[in-house]
Amino acid sequence: MATRSEPLSIESLLQKQKAEKEAAAKPKFLSKEERAKLAIAKRAQEIREQKEREEASQKDRETLEREANELRRKEMGSSNSFPLLLNLNYRRGPLRPPGAR
């Protein structure tokens, strides 16, 4: 015959949880080497996360630029006029207020 294990009582579960909380609440003193290792690991994680954010930002930027270029090509293809010249006075130099030389 197989023996059945008894279910844990509520009191024993509560006592176990209380002991775990107390153990977690106690400060753990780390050696200088352990603190240094933790600091290095934390910094490495921060650098990794920063690099991931920068890569995601770069990908987003490239996607937006590609879409903008496609829109420009479509607009240029559908337009029968010449590109607009923004500075029509390009031979005269920069624009100056009247009376200034």
Phi, psi and omega in degrees: 000139180278140178270138179263137176276145181280144176294149180293142179280159180297321181297317181293324177295315179297320180295320179295315178298319180297318179296321178294318179296318179296320179294322180287331182283336180290136179291141178254120181272125183254148176285168180299321179295318180295319177297319180296317179298316179296319180296319179295317179296320179296316180295320178298319178296318179298317179296317179299315180295319178298318179297319178297319179296318180295319178296318179296319178296318179297317179297318179297317180297315179297320179296314180296319179295320179298316179296320179296318178296320178297319178296318179299316180297319179295318180294320180292324180290325182276342181270132179264358182267163178288158177299147180289136173268122184283324181244097182287339181263043185292336179280334183277347181096193182292153179287135180235154176293154180302139179088347179268142179250000000 
